[in-house]
C-alpha cells in the first residue's frame, strides 16, 4: 500500500452504528481527471485504491495516510455490529444508491453502488465502488415512515356505506360529519349519599331502598345549583328508587322541570349481598364473590342480577330514551352500575372496566350520542360542585 507523501502509516478503522448487511468493494483504477457526478461516480485525480469489507449495519470509516473516509447509511432499521475493511488509495468516492452516507478522503476516486455518498478529496486516481445491502431493524426510521404513511391520503376507495339487506349500517369511525345535527346528550347524575354510602355497603334495587341522608340532600342541592348555572338541561328522568327520586326532585325544582321515572335506570339487584360490605360478602360467600368478580354473567348470591343482565337492560333503556329525547340534553338521575354501564357501552370497553372507574355520590358524568350511532364520553365523575 502506497501512502500519500508526508503520511508514514496507513490504517482504516470501521465502527458500525447500524444493522445493515452489506458488501462493499472498491476497484483501483488509473490516472484520470474530471468532476464528481452523483449518479455515475466520475472522479478527478490520479491514484489507486482498494477497499473491501463485509458486516452488518451503518458504519464510519476513518483512514490515515492512504485515505480517510466516512460512510453513514440509514436503512429500514438500526442495530449494532462491526464492519472492518482496508482502503488504499488517494481519492474520494462518490456514489448513488439506497442508503445515505458521507466519504471523506485525500485524492480522487469514483464509484457506484447502493450507498449514496458525498466525496471530498485531493490528488489523482480513479476507482470503482460497488455495494449492496439489506436493512433490518430501524426503530426510529420505521416510526418516521409509519407516521408519514398515516398522514398520507389513502388511495384505497372508501367502503360503501350501503348496508346489506336487513342489516343496520355500522357506525363510521373517526370525527362525526358536520351534518349529523345536534347530538342527544345524557347528563348522568349519581344520587346523593344515603346512610349506607359512607359505609360502602351493597345497596341495589333489592334491598331496603334507603332515602338520602342529610349529607345526601345537601349534595343534591349543590348539584341542582351547578346544573342551573349550566342551563342546558331540557328534561329530567329518574330511577324509581327513593334516593334517586329525591335527588332528581331537588334538581327539577331548581330548573322548573317535571321528573319522569324510568324503571330501566334502577340499580343492579345484589341479592343476598344487599346491605353487606365487600369484606362481609367475602367472608360469607367467597366462591360466589370470586365468580362475580371474574365473570359478568355470574349472579350475586341468592339470585341477584348479573352485570351482563344489567348491561342488556341499560342498552335497551338507552335506546328507548334516545328515541324519546332525540337531539336534546337530558339529566338521568341513577346509580353507580347504570352510569358506569352507560360509559362502558359508549367506549366499547370490556365488562371488567366497571371495576376500574370511580364514581362518587352526586357526581356528574356525560355521554353524547350522534345520529350515525357513535357516542362520545364528555365527562366522568365530576364532583367540582361539591367542593
C-alpha positions in Angstrom: 0.0 0.0 0.0 1.4 3.4 -1.0 0.9 6.2 1.5 0.4 9.8 0.5 3.6 11.9 0.9 4.0 13.0 4.5 1.9 10.1 5.9 4.2 7.5 7.4 1.5 4.9 8.1 -1.9 3.9 6.7 -4.8 2.2 8.6 -8.5 2.1 8.4 -10.9 1.6 11.4 -14.6 1.0 10.7 -17.0 1.3 13.7 -20.5 0.1 12.8 -23.6 2.1 14.1 -26.5 0.2 12.3 -27.8 -3.2 11.4 -27.3 -3.4 7.6 -26.0 -6.5 5.9 -23.8 -5.1 3.0 -20.7 -5.9 0.9 -18.6 -3.1 -0.5 -15.6 -3.3 -2.9 -13.5 -0.6 -4.3 -11.6 -1.4 -7.5 -8.4 0.5 -8.3 -8.1 2.5 -11.5 -5.5 4.6 -13.3 -4.8 8.3 -13.6 -7.6 10.5 -14.7 -9.2 13.9 -14.3 -12.8 15.0 -14.0 -15.5 16.1 -11.6 -17.7 14.0 -9.3 -21.1 13.1 -10.7 -23.5 11.8 -8.0 -25.1 9.2 -10.3 -22.2 7.8 -12.4 -19.4 8.4 -10.0 -16.9 10.1 -12.3 -14.0 11.5 -10.3 -11.0 13.7 -10.7 -7.4 12.8 -9.8 -4.9 10.1 -10.2 -4.1 7.2 -7.8 -5.0 3.7 -6.9 -7.0 2.2 -4.1 -8.7 -1.0 -2.9 -11.4 -1.3 -0.2 -13.3 -4.4 0.8 -15.5 -5.1 3.9 -18.4 -7.1 5.0 -20.7 -6.6 8.0 -24.0 -5.6 9.3 -25.1 -2.0 9.8 -24.2 1.5 9.2 -20.6 2.4 9.9 -17.9 5.1 10.0 -14.6 4.6 8.2 -11.5 6.5 9.3 -8.2 6.3 7.5 -4.8 7.9 7.9 -2.2 8.1 5.3 -3.8 6.4 2.3 -7.3 7.8 2.9 -9.8 9.0 5.3 -13.5 8.2 4.8 -16.8 8.3 6.5 -19.8 6.2 5.4 -23.1 6.7 7.1 -26.3 4.9 6.0 -29.8 4.9 7.1 -31.8 1.7 6.4 -35.1 0.3 7.4 -33.6 -0.5 10.8 -30.8 0.5 13.1 -28.8 -2.0 15.1 -25.2 -2.6 16.2 -22.4 -4.6 14.6 -18.9 -4.4 13.4 -17.6 -4.0 9.8 -13.9 -3.8 9.1 -12.1 -3.3 5.8 -9.0 -1.9 4.1 -9.0 1.1 1.9 -5.8 2.1 -0.1 -5.8 5.0 -2.5 -5.6 8.7 -3.0 -9.2 9.5 -3.7 -12.7 10.3 -2.6 -15.8 8.2 -3.5 -19.0 9.5 -4.8 -21.8 7.0 -5.3 -25.6 6.8 -5.6 -28.0 4.2 -4.2 -30.5 3.4 -1.5 -28.5 4.5 1.6 -27.2 7.8 2.6 -23.6 8.3 3.6 -20.5 10.5 3.5 -17.0 9.6 2.5 -14.0 11.9 3.1 -10.5 11.2 1.9 -7.4 12.5 0.2 -7.3 12.2 -3.6 -10.0 11.3 -6.0 -11.9 8.2 -7.0 -15.2 7.2 -8.4 -17.8 4.5 -7.5 -21.4 3.5 -7.9 -23.5 1.2 -5.6 -26.3 1.1 -3.2 -24.7 3.7 -0.9 -25.2 7.4 -1.6 -22.2 9.5 -0.7 -20.5 12.9 -0.9 -16.9 12.9 -1.9 -14.2 15.4 -0.8 -10.5 15.0 -1.6 -7.5 15.9 -3.5 -4.9 14.2 -5.6 -5.3 11.9 -8.5 -6.7 8.4 -9.0 -9.7 6.5 -10.1 -11.6 3.6 -8.6 -14.9 1.8 -8.7 -17.0 1.0 -5.7 -20.0 -1.3 -5.7 -22.2 -2.3 -2.8 -25.4 -4.0 -1.9 -27.3 -4.3 1.4 -30.4 -5.4 3.2 -31.6 -3.3 6.1 -33.2 -4.9 9.2 -34.2 -3.3 12.5 -34.6 0.6 12.5 -36.9 1.7 15.2 -36.5 5.4 14.6 -36.7 5.4 10.8 -39.6 2.9 10.8 -41.5 5.2 13.1 -41.0 8.2 10.8 -42.2 6.2 7.7 -45.2 4.9 9.7 -46.1 8.4 10.7 -45.8 9.5 7.0 -48.0 6.6 5.9 -50.7 7.5 8.4 -50.6 11.2 7.4 -50.7 10.4 3.7 -54.1 10.3 2.0 -55.2 6.8 1.3 -55.5 5.7 -2.3 -57.9 2.9 -1.3 -61.5 3.7 -2.1 -63.8 4.1 0.9 -66.1 1.1 1.5 -69.7 1.5 0.5 -71.9 2.9 3.3 -74.9 1.0 1.9 -75.8 -1.8 4.4 -76.6 -5.3 3.4 -80.3 -6.1 3.1 -81.9 -6.4 6.6 -78.8 -5.1 8.4 -78.4 -1.7 10.1 -75.5 0.5 8.9 -72.4 0.2 11.0 -71.3 3.4 12.8 -68.5 5.2 11.0 -65.2 5.6 12.8 -63.5 9.0 13.3 -64.8 12.5 13.5 -68.5 12.9 13.0 -69.5 14.9 9.9 -70.9 18.3 10.5 -74.3 17.5 9.0 -75.4 15.0 11.7 -77.2 17.6 13.7 -77.2 18.1 17.4 -76.3 15.0 19.5 -78.6 13.7 22.2 -76.7 14.2 25.4 -77.3 12.3 28.6 -76.0 14.1 31.7 -75.6 11.3 34.3 -76.1 12.2 37.9 -75.5 9.7 40.7 -77.8 10.2 43.7 -76.6 11.8 46.9 -75.4 9.8 49.9 -77.6 7.5 51.9 -76.7 6.2 55.4 -75.2 3.1 53.6 -73.0 5.1 51.2 -70.1 6.1 53.5 -70.0 2.5 54.9 -69.6 1.2 51.4 -72.3 -1.3 51.6 -74.0 -3.0 48.7 -77.2 -1.1 48.0 -79.1 -2.1 44.9 -82.7 -2.5 43.8 -83.3 -5.5 46.0 -82.6 -4.0 49.4 -84.2 -1.6 51.9 -84.4 1.3 49.4 -82.8 3.9 51.7 -83.6 7.6 51.5 -81.0 10.4 51.3 -79.1 11.3 54.4 -78.6 15.0 55.5 -75.3 15.0 53.6 -77.0 13.5 50.5 -79.7 16.2 50.5 -77.0 18.9 50.6 -75.2 17.2 47.8 -78.4 17.1 45.7 -78.9 20.8 46.3 -75.3 21.6 45.2 -75.8 19.5 42.1 -79.0 21.3 41.3 -77.3 24.7 41.6 -74.5 23.7 39.3 -76.9 22.4 36.7 -79.0 25.5 36.9 -75.8 27.6 36.2 -75.1 25.4 33.3 -78.6 26.0 31.9 -78.6 23.2 29.3 -80.9 20.6 30.9 -84.1 20.2 29.0 -85.7 17.2 30.8 -85.1 15.1 34.0 -85.5 11.3 34.1 -85.0 9.3 37.3 -84.6 5.8 38.5 -87.7 4.7 40.6 -85.7 4.2 43.8 -86.2 6.7 46.6 -82.6 8.1 46.7 -82.6 8.9 43.0 -86.1 10.4 43.0 -85.2 12.7 45.9 -82.1 13.8 44.1 -84.0 14.4 40.9 -86.7 16.3 42.7 -84.1 18.8 44.0 -82.7 19.4 40.6 -86.1 19.6 38.8 -87.4 22.1 41.3 -84.4 24.4 40.7 -84.8 24.0 36.9 -88.6 24.3 36.8 -89.0 20.9 35.2 -91.0 17.7 35.9 -89.4 14.4 36.8 -90.1 11.4 34.5 -89.5 7.9 36.1 -87.7 5.2 34.0 -87.6 1.7 35.6 -84.7 0.8 33.4 -82.4 3.2 35.3 -82.7 1.2 38.6 -79.6 -0.1 40.3 -78.4 -3.8 40.0 -80.1 -6.2 42.3 -77.3 -7.6 44.6 -79.4 -10.4 46.0 -78.2 -11.7 49.4 -75.4 -9.2 49.4 -77.7 -6.2 49.9 -76.7 -4.2 53.0 -73.3 -6.0 53.4 -69.8 -4.6 53.0 -67.4 -6.1 50.5 -65.4 -7.7 53.3 -68.6 -9.3 54.8 -69.5 -10.8 51.4 -66.0 -12.2 51.0 -66.3 -13.8 54.5 -69.7 -15.3 53.9 -69.8 -16.0 50.2 -66.2 -16.2 48.9 -66.8 -18.5 46.0 -69.8 -16.5 44.7 -67.9 -13.3 45.1 -64.8 -14.6 43.2 -67.1 -15.8 40.4 -68.9 -12.5 40.2 -65.6 -10.6 40.0 -64.3 -12.8 37.2 -67.5 -13.4 35.1 -70.0 -10.7 34.0 -72.6 -13.5 33.7 -72.2 -14.6 37.3 -75.0 -13.5 39.7 -74.7 -12.4 43.3 -75.7 -15.0 45.9 -79.4 -15.5 46.2 -80.4 -14.8 42.6 -79.3 -11.2 42.2 -78.7 -9.6 38.8 -75.5 -10.2 36.8 -73.6 -7.3 35.2 -74.4 -8.9 31.8 -78.1 -8.7 32.6 -77.7 -5.1 33.8 -75.9 -4.1 30.6 -78.7 -5.6 28.5 -81.2 -3.6 30.4 -79.2 -0.4 30.2 -78.7 -0.8 26.5 -82.4 -1.2 25.9 -83.2 1.8 28.2 -80.6 3.9 26.4 -82.2 3.2 23.0 -85.6 3.9 24.3 -84.5 7.3 25.8 -82.6 8.2 22.7 -85.7 7.8 20.6 -87.8 9.8 23.1 -85.4 12.7 23.6 -83.6 12.9 20.2 -81.4 16.0 19.9 -82.0 17.1 23.5 -79.9 17.3 26.7 -81.4 15.1 29.4 -80.5 14.6 33.0 -80.6 11.0 34.0 -80.5 10.5 37.8 -79.4 7.0 38.5 -76.9 4.8 40.3 -73.3 3.5 40.2 -73.7 0.4 38.0 -76.1 2.0 35.4 -73.8 5.1 35.0 -70.7 3.0 34.6 -72.5 0.8 32.1 -73.6 3.8 30.0 -69.9 4.9 29.9 -68.6 1.4 29.2 -71.0 0.8 26.3 -70.2 4.3 24.8 -66.5 3.4 24.9 -66.9 -0.2 23.7 -64.9 -1.2 26.8 -65.0 -4.8 28.3 -67.1 -5.6 31.3 -64.2 -5.6 33.7 -63.8 -1.9 33.1 -66.7 -1.5 35.6 -64.2 -2.2 38.3 -61.8 0.4 37.0 -64.0 3.5 37.2 -64.5 5.7 40.3 -68.0 7.2 40.8 -68.7 9.3 43.8 -72.0 10.2 45.3 -73.7 13.1 43.5 -71.0 13.1 40.8 -71.8 14.2 37.2 -70.8 12.4 34.0 -72.0 12.9 30.4 -72.2 11.0 27.2 -73.3 12.4 23.8 -74.9 10.2 21.1 -74.8 11.0 17.4 -77.2 10.1 14.6 -74.7 7.8 13.0 -74.6 5.6 16.1 -71.3 6.9 17.5 -71.0 8.1 21.1 -68.6 10.4 22.9 -67.9 10.4 26.6 -67.8 14.1 27.6 -67.4 13.9 31.4 -66.8 11.3 34.1 -67.1 11.7 37.9 -67.1 15.5 38.1 -67.5 16.5 41.8 -66.3 20.1 41.5 -69.8 21.4 42.5 -69.4 19.6 45.9 -66.2 21.4 46.9 
